[in-house]
Amino acid sequence: MKVLVLAMVLLCVCSLEGAVVMRDAETPSSSLSDVFSQYFQTVSEYLSKQLPEKVKAEEIKTQAKAYLEQANEQFSPIAKRLHTEFMDLLTQLVETGKKAVQQ
């Protein structure tokens, strides 16, 4: 989990680096402290707004996966039984057809 968070922060830093460089190029008179304050402001906004949305998406994926696994567990025996009964029906129909042809 820590590795995932570290990877997300690193990804955020890398993706936002271009924006900071672009802002720095637009305003060459700004000091280094202004650039860092803008950078940390952007990172904090990202972490407070977009990251929770991604976490919610992961939670939804996890819930959907759990639901599908539960549905699979419930419907698997029914599907197997239906398959067996269907194959038995087909076998009986084929045998009935063979008997009708022989007579």
C-alpha angles and dihedrals in degrees: 000000000000090000090052092051091046091050091049092050091047090049091049091049092050094046094047094046091079091054092051092048090049092050090048091053091050094052109034092169093066117106127238091255090055091052092050093046090051090046094051090044090054092046092048091049090051093048093047098045114022102030095059089051090055090048089052089051090053090050090052090050090051092049092048091050091050090049092050092049091050092048090049091052091050098044100038095080091045092050092048091050091047090050092050093048092046092051090049090051092050090048091051091048091051091049091048090050091050091050091050091051092049093053 
